[in-house]
Amino acid sequence: MSKSHPIILPNLARSLADLGRRLKRARIRRNLTAAMVAERAGISLPTLRLVERGSPATSLAVYAQVLLALDLAKDLDLIAKDDELGQKLQELNLPARVRPRAPRKNARSDKS
C-alpha cells in the first residue's frame, strides 16, 4: 500500500516554506552548520534539509526538535495562543444568562 498524503493548500504550502526559510536563516545567524543542527536535533541531515524547505511531509515533532536545537522552542508556545476567532465563536454560542426564578408563592392557604 502506498502512503496517502493530505492535500496541502497553497497558502499552507507557502507558510511552511516561509517557516523553513526562517529556520534556515536562524541557523545561519547562529553560525551553525546544517550538520551541527541536525545532530543537536537528533535528525538526519536530509531531514533537516526537508525542514528548511518547509516540507509538509515532515512531522511537527521534527520541526519542534529543530526549534529546540536553535534555542527557539519558546516559539512553540505562540502557536494558536490567541485564538480570537475561536473565542468569538464560543461567545456567540454561549447560552443567554438565565435569571434565577423568584420563589413561588403557595396558592393554597395554610388554613386547616
C-alpha positions as CSV (number, residue, x, y, z in Angstrom):
1,M,0.0,0.0,0.0
2,S,1.2,3.5,-0.8
3,K,1.1,6.2,1.8
4,S,-1.7,8.7,1.4
5,H,-0.7,12.3,1.8
6,P,-3.1,15.1,2.8
7,I,-3.9,17.7,0.3
8,I,-1.8,20.8,1.1
9,L,-3.5,24.1,0.2
10,P,-1.3,26.7,-1.5
11,N,-1.5,29.1,1.5
12,L,-0.3,26.4,3.9
13,A,2.5,25.4,1.5
14,R,3.7,29.0,1.4
15,S,3.5,29.3,5.2
16,L,5.6,26.1,5.6
17,A,8.1,27.3,3.0
18,D,8.4,30.6,4.9
19,L,8.9,28.7,8.2
20,G,11.6,26.6,6.6
21,R,13.4,29.8,5.3
22,R,13.2,31.4,8.8
23,L,14.6,28.3,10.4
24,K,17.5,28.3,7.9
25,R,18.2,32.0,8.5
26,A,18.2,31.4,12.3
27,R,20.7,28.6,11.8
28,I,22.9,30.8,9.7
29,R,22.7,33.7,12.1
30,R,23.9,31.5,14.8
31,N,26.9,30.4,12.7
32,L,25.7,26.7,12.9
33,T,26.2,24.3,10.1
34,A,23.4,22.1,9.0
35,A,25.2,19.1,10.2
36,M,25.5,20.6,13.7
37,V,21.8,21.5,13.9
38,A,20.8,18.0,12.6
39,E,22.9,16.4,15.2
40,R,21.6,18.6,18.0
41,A,18.0,17.9,16.9
42,G,18.6,14.2,16.6
43,I,17.6,14.1,12.9
44,S,19.4,13.3,9.7
45,L,20.9,16.0,7.5
46,P,18.4,15.2,4.7
47,T,15.6,15.6,7.2
48,L,16.9,19.0,8.2
49,R,17.1,20.0,4.5
50,L,13.4,19.0,4.2
51,V,12.5,21.2,7.3
52,E,14.4,24.1,5.8
53,R,12.4,23.7,2.6
54,G,9.2,23.6,4.5
55,S,8.2,20.1,3.7
56,P,4.6,19.3,4.7
57,A,5.6,15.6,4.9
58,T,7.9,16.3,7.9
59,S,6.3,15.9,11.3
60,L,5.6,18.7,13.7
61,A,7.8,16.9,16.2
62,V,10.8,17.3,13.8
63,Y,10.1,21.0,13.4
64,A,10.0,21.2,17.2
65,Q,13.3,19.4,17.5
66,V,14.9,21.9,15.1
67,L,13.4,24.8,17.1
68,L,14.9,23.3,20.3
69,A,18.3,22.9,18.6
70,L,18.2,26.6,17.6
71,D,17.1,27.7,21.1
72,L,13.7,28.8,19.7
73,A,11.5,26.2,21.4
74,K,9.6,29.0,23.3
75,D,8.1,30.0,19.9
76,L,6.0,26.8,20.0
77,D,4.0,28.4,22.8
78,L,2.9,31.1,20.4
79,I,1.1,28.6,18.0
80,A,-2.6,29.2,18.3
81,K,-2.1,31.1,21.5
82,D,-4.6,33.8,20.9
83,D,-7.5,32.1,19.1
84,E,-9.5,35.2,18.6
85,L,-11.9,33.6,16.0
86,G,-12.5,30.6,18.3
87,Q,-13.1,32.9,21.3
88,K,-15.7,34.9,19.3
89,L,-17.4,31.8,18.0
90,Q,-17.6,30.4,21.6
91,E,-19.1,33.7,22.9
92,L,-21.7,33.6,20.1
93,N,-22.7,30.0,21.2
94,L,-22.9,30.8,24.9
95,P,-26.4,30.5,26.3
96,A,-28.1,33.7,27.4
97,R,-27.8,34.4,31.1
98,V,-30.8,32.9,32.9
99,R,-32.1,34.8,35.8
100,P,-33.0,32.8,38.9
101,R,-36.7,32.4,39.4
102,A,-38.4,34.3,42.2
103,P,-39.7,32.0,44.8
104,R,-43.2,30.8,44.0
105,K,-46.0,31.8,46.4
106,N,-48.1,29.0,47.5
107,A,-51.6,29.3,46.0
108,R,-53.1,27.3,48.8
109,S,-53.6,28.8,52.2
110,D,-52.5,27.0,55.3
111,K,-55.9,27.2,56.9
112,S,-57.0,23.9,58.2
